[in-house]
Amino acid sequence: MTARFNNVDFAARYMVSPFLFFSVGYDYLVGKGVKTTNGTTVGNQHYHQVSTMGDYLLSKRTDVYLAAGWQRRPAHHRPERLRWRTSRIRRDSSNNHQFIVRAIFRHKF
């Protein structure tokens, strides 16, 4: 199996105060020479992802954050589905786009 991916991303972060910040990001991925499981080569896939996040620090080790993301690929790319790749969420989209929202209370040990 062969595949080649080129990826570009941009992100910005704005500190409202020492305890609150917001960020926004954009990611563009191009796949070339990707082979499906039956050996068919599909190429020139274009994927877009936009994400945003707000984080509030309650203490040095505890924070709460809200994150949202949107992914899209061209509608004519049917051999594969979009899939979120996080440690706990592994879900396929039934179409060419998807949206996710996460709200987290985090304590670091």
Buried (B, 14 or more C-beta within 10 A) or exposed (E): EEEEEEEEEEEEEEEEEEEEBBBEBEBEBBBBEBBEEEEEEBEEBEBBBBBEBBBBBEEEEEBEBBBBBEBBBEEEBEEEBBEBEEEEEEEEBEEBEBEBEBEEEEEEE
